[in-house]
């Protein structure tokens, strides 16, 4: 073949491909977006998508509808209010403007499958128009990004800064806004995001003052290929400082943080979730704490049972207690046998803090050994699950700090005992003596019975349960049942 003819043919083929690609890419984007929406439909909600597809660009309009009956059944809302809220949600539309590749110009000249731009403003969402004007900005949220040929992409997003002042009412509110980046791979099967804000404040003269310091958050998730509601990943948010003040109380928290982790369970059909909340320091009018952390963990949860529970919860009429109880009981009968086979557990992996140089550390865990569960389960005899139950508790704390905690508990107990008793004149000195004696006796009795050990000014405990045998600080104690 003549090289000139071949060259002309190749150029023609490339030109035809470039001309056809935008339309074909637009079709694929519409199909993928519709499929994604259909996967995440749940009872009571209706996620909608309308696509205006053109040759080189498309407009994807996302909406959210609510079933009014769901609102009236789950909250103290009458039919008229529910219909009004449903109508408001019907106005909430988010439009995404998409430019089809392979040649892209919407977010700068380049190549890829698509460019995307969206914003939440008064024109796009009329119901927000008055609120946006009050806050002093035109757009609440903006985002733009690019989808690459391999299904990966990056989106930059921002929440607008705001400033509000009402001198007559003595109200001042400000927010620095938030900026972030979202990255994804595999057309959204893996997502990660990072965002940052300088914080904000809210002041009502003579009533309240709230100051939120710089904040950052991050998130990453790899979605399960088979079960769309599950995946593995983590999310966290951190605040440098939080200051609260009112005529009755004031205080501050430094280094406040919250974390969530989702990870694979011990079996392929289970998942585990852990939450934690902590701070570096708390200083208030009545309490000072340092290095506090509490974590909760749900281990080896059956994915099947969890997914079925989510579907059930979304379909229940919570205004009918008898129906709810019957549905939950039937759910337990249907799902519990399979769920227990995954060795589910519940734990507080860590509870720790320090106060005036004194430390407290503890943990608690309980789990079911699925291999020891007797099937079928007799729901009238929960004690039959004890052979499959394992548990452990650990405590290591300064004795003076434990005594202070017991004093707080004893204070409530003493006050409750004498509440409404006008025949006995309880003086402040007598009250304090009774509280201190009760707190000391509580620790002393626990030590005599062997539940805690006093050791060089510290209180320690290590208690376990396995195979119907309690181990209390090294002393075995068989269960009588």
FENCOR-V462980 format. One line per field, one symbol per residue. phi: phi as a letter, one per 30 degrees, with the letter a starting at -180 (. if undefined). psi: psi as a letter, one per 20 degrees, with the letter a starting at -180 (. if undefined). A space follows every 50 residues. Layout:
phi=???
psi=???
This chain:
phi=.eedddddddddddddddddeedddedddddddddddddcdbejcbdcbc ccccdcabbcccbbcbdedddddcadbdddddddddddddddbccccccd ddcbbdcjdabldacbbbacbdddbedceddddddibcbdbbaaabcddd icabbcbacddbbbbbddcicbbbbdibbabccbbhhjdbbbabbbbdja abbbeibabbbcdebbbbaaacdddcbddblblababbcdabcbbaecab lbbcidbbbbbbbdddbdcbbbbbcbbaadabbbdcabbbhcabbbbcch ddddddddddddddcdcddcddddddddddddddcdedddddidbbbcea bbabbhiccbbaabbbacdedcddcddcddbddddeecdbaabbbbbddd ddddddddddeddddddcdicddcddddddeddddddddddddddddddi dbbdbhibcbabbbbahicdcchjcdbdddb
psi=qphgggghggggggghghhhggggggghggggggggghhjpqphqopqpp pnpagirqoooqrpqqohhhghhjrmprhghghghhhghhioppppoppp aipqihkqpaqagqqqprqorhghnhiighhghhikrhphpqqqaporhj jrrppprqpqqqpppnhgikpppqpirpqrppqqrkkjhppqqqqqqiba qppopigqppooaqqqqqpqpoqphhohiraqarqqpppgqoppprhhqq rqpplpqpqppprqairhkqqqppqqprqhqpoahiqpqqlqppqppopl ppgghgghgggghiiqniinggggggghghggghhgghhhijlqqpqnhp oqrqoljqqpprqppqrpohijpppqpoiimihiihhipqqqpppoqphh ghghhhhgghghgghhhjpjniipnorhggghggghgggghgggghghij hqppoljqpqpopqppljoponlioqoqqj.
